[in-house]
Amino acid sequence: MTLLAAAAVAAAVLLLSNLSPHGAAAATPPTNSSAAPTCSACHSGIAAEYSHAAMQHALLRPGANPVLEEHPDLSVKLGNYSYSVQTRNGQSTYTVSDGNGSIALPIHWIFGQHSQTWVLEKDGIFYESQVSFFRRDQALATTPGHENVPHSLNEAIGRRTSHAELLKCFNCHSTGATEGVKLTLDKLRPGLSCERCHEGAARHMADAIHDNFTTLPRSLKAMNAEDSANFCGQCHRTWDTAIRNHWHGPEDVRFQPYRLMNSQCFLGSDPRISCIACHDPHKPVETNLESYDAKCLACHGVSRKSDPATVVKTCTVAKSNCASCHMPKIELPEGHAAFTDHQIRIVRGNEPYPN
């Protein structure tokens, strides 16, 4: 599960999108039936925006990793083991040593755009790296979830991952890496393509060549709040998943759909509190908190008279910068990052983390 934790450190962007065949970026579909169609042929504007989004860079390949290119010689000593990540000519090598011997492995799969964890392979066995690169510290440190002390060089590589976990991790960070219960890493495309969220996009593209627009992908922006949270929660964790696994404490702050659904103001049928009501997944995450004020006031600026089905309280303190108070930053334990808590609430000083 910690592969996604490290990736969440990198980027907590919700897994939704709102392509529309009638949007501003729409253009005449390609007429050459021999050319492989792509979404960008008609949705060039959205495709250009998405090229900078975190989901597009959820997994990177060697040679396309500016973080390691900018930090070609990383090292850290943890207990009895020394770690280094060296990058030369677009290739990165992960090395662990105990002073008597060492294991050096090439890095093939890079999870996360800014903060990064690596998946390593040795003798057909996959490992999640014992150390990760953390953006805030600009340094290596222990990967979240790796609290156990290794007792051998093999254990010091990292945590051995199960096949089921690999399927989940690659499926949420790349496209084409899985077929049912089979890993197809030879077909992997880094990051999440349009088809990953827009089921049926390939059929739509093929039909559009012949001017057939009846097989449109499902409109995700038409989802209500509950459906949106469950859709995003496929990777960011649903409320049901968190409850079934008995996750408690600040570690679950990175599970945004779960936290959002814990909010007292969450109403599953109301699209105003859905994931895409606040986030455009085609773009980088908006870090200016004031930009979210209009989203908050879409509900809390409405009088009960105009919205009789819902009791809407208004803030007596301020009408701007709402998220800074009602969605506080929470330090992820051993995560070297703080996450915005999506459990919207009135926060009181020194209160325990609410589950």
MOFEN-V278011 format. One record per backbone hydrogen bond with DSSP energy under -0.5 kcal/mol. CO is the residue of the C=O (numbers start at 1). NH is the residue of the N-H. E is the energy in kcal/mol with one decimal. If there is no record, write none. Layout:
BEGIN
co:CO nh:NH e:E
co:CO nh:NH e:E
END
This chain:
BEGIN
co:1 nh:4 e:-0.6
co:1 nh:5 e:-1.0
co:2 nh:6 e:-2.5
co:3 nh:7 e:-1.9
co:4 nh:8 e:-2.6
co:5 nh:9 e:-1.8
co:6 nh:10 e:-1.1
co:7 nh:11 e:-2.4
co:11 nh:13 e:-0.9
co:14 nh:16 e:-1.9
co:20 nh:23 e:-1.9
co:23 nh:26 e:-1.7
co:25 nh:44 e:-0.8
co:31 nh:33 e:-1.0
co:32 nh:35 e:-1.6
co:35 nh:37 e:-0.5
co:38 nh:41 e:-1.3
co:39 nh:42 e:-1.3
co:39 nh:43 e:-2.6
co:43 nh:47 e:-2.6
co:44 nh:48 e:-2.2
co:45 nh:49 e:-1.9
co:46 nh:50 e:-2.8
co:47 nh:51 e:-1.2
co:49 nh:52 e:-1.7
co:50 nh:53 e:-1.4
co:53 nh:57 e:-0.6
co:54 nh:57 e:-1.2
co:55 nh:58 e:-1.3
co:55 nh:192 e:-2.1
co:58 nh:112 e:-2.0
co:60 nh:110 e:-2.0
co:61 nh:64 e:-2.0
co:65 nh:69 e:-1.8
co:66 nh:70 e:-2.2
co:67 nh:71 e:-0.9
co:72 nh:87 e:-2.0
co:74 nh:85 e:-2.3
co:76 nh:78 e:-0.5
co:76 nh:83 e:-3.2
co:77 nh:79 e:-0.5
co:78 nh:81 e:-1.9
co:81 nh:78 e:-2.9
co:82 nh:97 e:-2.3
co:83 nh:76 e:-2.1
co:84 nh:95 e:-2.8
co:85 nh:74 e:-2.3
co:86 nh:93 e:-2.7
co:88 nh:91 e:-1.9
co:91 nh:88 e:-2.8
co:92 nh:107 e:-2.6
co:93 nh:86 e:-2.1
co:93 nh:95 e:-0.5
co:94 nh:105 e:-3.0
co:95 nh:84 e:-2.2
co:96 nh:103 e:-2.5
co:97 nh:82 e:-2.8
co:101 nh:98 e:-1.9
co:101 nh:99 e:-0.6
co:103 nh:96 e:-2.2
co:105 nh:94 e:-3.1
co:106 nh:108 e:-0.7
co:109 nh:111 e:-0.6
co:109 nh:119 e:-2.0
co:110 nh:60 e:-2.7
co:110 nh:112 e:-0.6
co:111 nh:117 e:-2.2
co:116 nh:133 e:-2.3
co:117 nh:111 e:-2.9
co:118 nh:120 e:-0.5
co:118 nh:129 e:-2.8
co:119 nh:108 e:-0.7
co:119 nh:109 e:-0.9
co:120 nh:127 e:-2.9
co:122 nh:125 e:-1.9
co:125 nh:122 e:-2.8
co:126 nh:161 e:-2.1
co:127 nh:120 e:-2.8
co:127 nh:129 e:-0.6
co:128 nh:159 e:-1.9
co:130 nh:143 e:-2.5
co:132 nh:134 e:-0.5
co:132 nh:141 e:-1.9
co:133 nh:116 e:-2.4
co:133 nh:135 e:-0.5
co:134 nh:138 e:-1.8
co:134 nh:139 e:-1.2
co:139 nh:134 e:-2.6
co:141 nh:132 e:-2.7
co:143 nh:146 e:-1.8
co:152 nh:156 e:-2.1
co:153 nh:157 e:-0.8
co:154 nh:157 e:-0.8
co:154 nh:158 e:-0.6
co:155 nh:158 e:-0.7
co:157 nh:130 e:-2.2
co:158 nh:160 e:-0.5
co:159 nh:128 e:-2.9
co:162 nh:166 e:-2.1
co:163 nh:167 e:-2.2
co:164 nh:168 e:-1.8
co:165 nh:169 e:-2.8
co:166 nh:170 e:-2.7
co:167 nh:171 e:-1.9
co:168 nh:172 e:-1.5
co:169 nh:173 e:-0.8
co:170 nh:174 e:-1.5
co:173 nh:191 e:-1.2
co:175 nh:189 e:-2.8
co:177 nh:184 e:-3.7
co:179 nh:182 e:-1.6
co:182 nh:179 e:-2.7
co:184 nh:187 e:-2.1
co:185 nh:188 e:-0.9
co:189 nh:175 e:-2.5
co:191 nh:193 e:-0.6
co:193 nh:196 e:-0.9
co:193 nh:197 e:-0.7
co:194 nh:197 e:-1.1
co:194 nh:198 e:-2.7
co:197 nh:199 e:-1.3
co:198 nh:201 e:-1.9
co:199 nh:218 e:-0.7
co:200 nh:204 e:-2.3
co:201 nh:205 e:-2.6
co:202 nh:206 e:-2.2
co:203 nh:207 e:-2.5
co:204 nh:208 e:-2.4
co:205 nh:209 e:-1.2
co:207 nh:210 e:-1.3
co:207 nh:212 e:-2.2
co:208 nh:211 e:-2.1
co:211 nh:213 e:-0.7
co:214 nh:216 e:-0.8
co:218 nh:220 e:-0.9
co:219 nh:222 e:-0.9
co:220 nh:223 e:-1.7
co:224 nh:228 e:-2.4
co:225 nh:229 e:-2.3
co:226 nh:230 e:-2.2
co:227 nh:231 e:-2.2
co:228 nh:232 e:-2.8
co:229 nh:233 e:-2.2
co:231 nh:234 e:-1.3
co:232 nh:235 e:-1.7
co:232 nh:236 e:-2.4
co:233 nh:237 e:-1.5
co:233 nh:238 e:-0.5
co:237 nh:258 e:-0.7
co:238 nh:242 e:-2.0
co:239 nh:243 e:-2.2
co:240 nh:244 e:-2.7
co:241 nh:245 e:-1.8
co:242 nh:247 e:-2.1
co:243 nh:246 e:-1.2
co:249 nh:252 e:-2.2
co:250 nh:253 e:-1.9
co:251 nh:254 e:-0.7
co:252 nh:255 e:-1.8
co:254 nh:256 e:-1.3
co:255 nh:259 e:-2.3
co:256 nh:260 e:-2.9
co:257 nh:261 e:-2.2
co:258 nh:262 e:-0.8
co:259 nh:262 e:-0.7
co:260 nh:263 e:-1.6
co:263 nh:266 e:-1.5
co:267 nh:270 e:-2.3
co:268 nh:226 e:-2.4
co:269 nh:271 e:-0.7
co:270 nh:273 e:-1.4
co:271 nh:274 e:-1.4
co:274 nh:277 e:-0.9
co:274 nh:278 e:-0.6
co:275 nh:278 e:-1.1
co:275 nh:279 e:-1.9
co:279 nh:281 e:-0.7
co:280 nh:283 e:-2.0
co:285 nh:287 e:-0.5
co:287 nh:289 e:-1.0
co:288 nh:291 e:-1.6
co:289 nh:292 e:-1.8
co:290 nh:293 e:-1.5
co:292 nh:295 e:-0.6
co:292 nh:296 e:-1.8
co:293 nh:297 e:-2.8
co:294 nh:298 e:-0.8
co:296 nh:299 e:-1.4
co:296 nh:300 e:-2.7
co:297 nh:301 e:-1.4
co:299 nh:302 e:-1.5
co:303 nh:307 e:-1.1
co:305 nh:308 e:-0.5
co:307 nh:310 e:-1.8
co:310 nh:312 e:-0.7
co:311 nh:313 e:-0.6
co:321 nh:324 e:-0.7
co:321 nh:325 e:-0.5
co:322 nh:325 e:-1.5
co:322 nh:326 e:-2.5
co:323 nh:327 e:-1.8
co:326 nh:345 e:-1.6
co:328 nh:341 e:-2.6
co:330 nh:339 e:-3.0
co:331 nh:333 e:-0.5
co:332 nh:335 e:-2.7
co:332 nh:336 e:-0.5
co:337 nh:332 e:-2.7
co:339 nh:330 e:-3.1
co:339 nh:341 e:-0.5
co:340 nh:342 e:-0.6
co:342 nh:344 e:-1.3
co:344 nh:264 e:-0.7
co:345 nh:347 e:-0.7
co:348 nh:351 e:-1.5
END
